[in-house]
Amino acid sequence: MELPHLRSLLFAPASDEHKLAKALSSGADGVVCDLEDAVAPPDKVGAREVVAAALADAGDGPARLLRVNAAGTAWHDDDIAFAATLELAGLVLPKASPDALEALGGDGPPVIAIVETALGLTQAFEIASRPRVATLLLGSVDLGSEVGLETRPDGQEILYARSKLTFDSAAAGLQGPIDVVHLDFRDTAGLEEQCRLARALGFRGKACIHPGQIETINRVFSPSADEIAWARGVVDAFEGQNEGVLAVNGTMVDKPVVDRARRVLREADL
């Protein structure tokens, strides 16, 4: 199933009316009303009413998504029933598994499946292959806690997880996945470095927890002027040609390169 290209995916607590309103008027490509980690257990039922009111009051803006509680929790089934009453661009499923996705059924909005367990990472291709899944999102906090990873400034502790998600997504025919949250929202330099690393590894966007992170994420995950000019030159040179390989500005160009150029132009058209 299809989702718009989401460079920035801003999570906001579903129980906080002010933060939801601020997120829904932000420059994020997508806003996730978060019923899971951001909401304490006593507040989870009431948070659904807060979300319904916030979405009803919001005008045009970011794509609207809802993170439900994980399958097997006391709130999951009612969260799914609540989601069916809303107009959503997508559903965000934590601790995704093939069985949890199968239980969702075939009807409803596309799903962003969060891969955040060792078993989920092992099953990433199977998860990505489920019909409603539009993209994967890497969750490093729960995964790191389970596996015993130690956070590094260069992000090397999750290099394998990042790489596996991008390859499994491509093998399943999905767009590139969404990268982990950069937890220190004041660390703009570190955020930019991690965005550039994730993009180089095949990620097409990044989750975030603060509106101040949006500009950096959107900028890094958008094609630059030079990339757009290159892509237009490649596509224009290849149009109407019968040759399998052409030379463009001294570089050999074949179909995979043209496909990449077309993707750059699609991502530039936001």
C-alpha positions in Angstrom: 0.0 0.0 0.0 1.1 3.6 -0.7 2.2 6.3 1.7 3.4 9.8 0.7 7.1 10.2 0.8 7.8 11.0 4.5 11.1 12.7 5.1 10.2 13.7 8.6 7.9 11.8 10.9 7.1 13.7 14.1 5.8 11.7 17.1 3.6 13.6 19.6 2.0 12.3 22.8 -1.7 11.5 22.2 -2.7 12.6 25.6 -1.2 16.1 25.3 -3.6 18.5 23.4 -1.0 21.3 23.2 1.8 19.1 21.8 -0.6 17.5 19.3 -1.8 20.9 18.0 1.7 22.1 17.7 2.8 19.0 15.8 -0.2 19.1 13.5 0.7 22.7 12.5 4.4 22.0 12.1 6.4 21.5 8.9 6.7 17.8 9.3 5.8 15.6 6.4 3.9 13.3 8.8 2.6 13.5 12.4 2.2 10.4 14.5 -0.4 10.7 17.3 1.3 8.4 19.8 -1.0 6.2 21.9 1.9 3.9 23.0 5.2 4.9 24.7 4.3 8.6 25.1 1.1 7.9 27.1 1.0 6.4 30.7 -1.3 3.4 31.2 -3.9 5.3 33.2 -4.2 7.9 30.4 -4.4 5.6 27.4 -8.2 5.4 27.1 -8.7 9.1 27.5 -6.0 9.9 25.0 -8.2 8.6 22.2 -10.7 11.4 22.8 -7.8 13.9 22.8 -6.6 12.6 19.4 -10.1 12.7 17.9 -10.6 16.3 19.0 -7.2 17.4 17.8 -7.7 15.8 14.4 -11.1 17.4 14.1 -9.7 20.8 14.8 -6.6 20.6 12.6 -6.7 22.1 9.2 -4.5 21.2 6.3 -1.1 20.1 7.2 1.1 17.0 7.7 -0.1 13.5 6.9 -1.9 12.2 10.0 -0.9 8.8 11.5 -1.7 6.9 14.7 0.6 4.7 16.7 -1.4 2.1 18.4 -0.3 0.0 21.3 1.4 -3.3 20.5 -0.5 -6.5 19.7 -1.2 -8.5 22.9 -1.5 -5.4 25.2 -4.8 -4.5 26.9 -5.3 -1.5 24.6 -4.5 -2.9 21.2 -7.9 -4.1 20.0 -9.7 -0.9 21.1 -6.9 1.2 19.5 -7.5 -0.5 16.2 -11.3 0.0 16.5 -10.7 3.7 17.3 -8.4 4.1 14.3 -11.2 2.9 12.1 -13.2 6.0 13.1 -10.5 8.4 11.9 -9.3 9.6 8.5 -5.7 8.6 8.7 -2.9 8.5 6.2 -1.4 5.5 8.0 -1.3 3.3 11.0 2.0 2.8 13.0 2.4 -0.6 14.5 5.0 -1.1 17.3 6.9 -4.3 17.8 5.7 -5.5 14.4 5.6 -9.2 13.6 4.1 -11.2 10.7 1.3 -12.5 13.1 0.4 -9.0 14.4 0.1 -7.7 10.8 -1.9 -10.7 9.8 -4.3 -10.0 12.6 -4.9 -6.5 11.3 -6.6 -7.8 8.2 -6.5 -6.4 4.7 -8.7 -3.4 5.2 -7.6 0.0 6.5 -4.9 2.5 5.9 -1.3 1.6 5.0 0.9 0.5 7.9 4.3 1.7 9.0 5.8 -1.3 10.8 8.3 -0.6 13.6 11.1 -3.1 13.7 12.4 -2.9 17.3 13.0 -6.4 18.5 15.7 -9.0 17.7 13.0 -11.3 16.3 11.4 -8.5 14.3 14.8 -7.7 12.8 15.2 -11.4 11.8 11.7 -11.3 10.3 12.0 -7.9 8.6 11.6 -9.2 5.0 8.5 -11.2 6.0 7.1 -8.1 7.8 7.8 -5.9 4.8 6.1 -8.4 2.5 2.7 -8.1 4.2 0.1 -6.4 1.9 -0.7 -3.4 4.1 2.9 -2.6 5.0 4.0 0.6 3.2 7.4 1.1 4.9 9.5 -0.1 7.8 10.7 2.1 10.7 13.7 1.1 12.8 13.3 1.4 16.5 16.7 1.4 18.2 15.8 2.0 21.9 13.9 -1.2 22.5 16.2 -3.2 20.2 19.3 -1.8 21.9 17.9 -2.7 25.3 17.1 -6.2 24.3 20.4 -6.9 22.5 22.6 -4.9 24.9 23.8 -2.4 22.4 25.8 0.6 23.6 25.1 3.9 21.9 28.0 5.5 19.9 28.1 9.0 18.4 28.8 7.4 15.0 25.9 5.1 15.1 28.0 2.0 14.4 26.1 -0.1 16.9 23.0 -0.1 14.7 24.8 -0.4 11.3 23.7 -4.0 10.8 20.1 -3.2 11.7 20.0 -0.2 9.4 21.5 -2.1 6.5 19.2 -5.1 7.0 16.1 -3.0 6.9 17.1 -1.3 3.7 17.9 -4.5 1.9 14.8 -6.3 3.2 12.7 -3.3 2.2 14.1 -3.3 -1.3 13.7 -7.1 -1.7 10.0 -6.8 -0.7 9.5 -4.0 -3.2 9.0 -1.2 -0.6 10.3 2.3 -0.5 13.3 2.9 1.7 12.7 2.7 5.5 12.4 5.4 8.1 15.4 5.9 10.4 15.5 6.0 14.2 14.8 9.0 16.4 17.8 11.1 17.4 17.0 11.4 21.1 19.1 14.6 21.9 16.9 17.2 20.1 19.4 19.9 21.0 22.2 18.2 19.1 21.6 19.6 15.6 25.1 18.7 14.3 24.8 15.1 15.5 21.3 14.9 14.0 22.5 16.1 10.6 25.4 13.6 10.6 23.1 10.7 11.4 20.6 11.8 8.7 23.4 11.9 6.1 24.6 8.4 7.2 21.0 7.0 7.1 20.3 8.5 3.7 23.6 7.0 2.4 22.5 3.6 3.7 19.2 3.8 1.8 16.8 5.3 4.3 14.3 7.9 2.9 13.3 9.7 6.1 13.7 9.9 9.8 11.5 9.9 12.9 11.7 12.7 15.3 10.4 13.9 18.7 10.7 17.7 18.5 9.6 20.2 15.9 13.1 21.7 16.1 14.5 18.6 14.3 12.2 18.9 11.3 14.2 21.5 9.2 17.4 19.5 9.4 15.7 16.2 8.5 13.7 17.6 5.6 16.7 19.4 4.2 19.0 16.3 4.3 16.4 13.9 3.0 15.5 16.2 0.1 17.6 16.1 -3.1 20.0 19.0 -3.5 20.0 21.4 -6.5 23.0 19.5 -7.9 21.3 16.2 -7.5 18.1 17.5 -9.2 20.2 18.9 -12.1 22.0 15.6 -12.5 18.8 13.6 -12.4 17.1 15.8 -15.1 20.2 15.5 -17.3 20.1 11.7 -17.0 16.4 11.4 -17.6 16.4 13.9 -20.6 19.4 12.1 -22.2 17.7 8.7 -21.9 14.3 9.7 -23.2 13.5 8.2 -26.6 16.8 6.3 -26.8 17.0 2.7 -27.8 20.5 2.1 -26.5 20.9 0.2 -23.2 23.8 2.4 -22.2 24.6 6.1 -22.8 27.4 8.4 -21.9 26.2 11.5 -19.9 28.8 14.1 -19.1 31.5 11.4 -19.5 29.8 8.9 -17.2 28.2 5.6 -18.4 24.5 5.5 -17.7 22.2 2.5 -17.8 18.7 1.7 -16.7 19.4 1.3 -12.9 21.0 4.8 -13.0 18.0 6.2 -14.8 15.7 4.6 -12.3 17.7 6.3 -9.5 17.4 9.6 -11.3 13.7 9.3 -11.6 13.4 8.6 -7.9 15.4 11.7 -7.2 12.9 13.8 -9.3 9.9 12.2 -7.5 11.4 13.0 -4.2 12.1 16.6 -5.3 8.5 17.0 -6.2 7.2 17.7 -2.7 
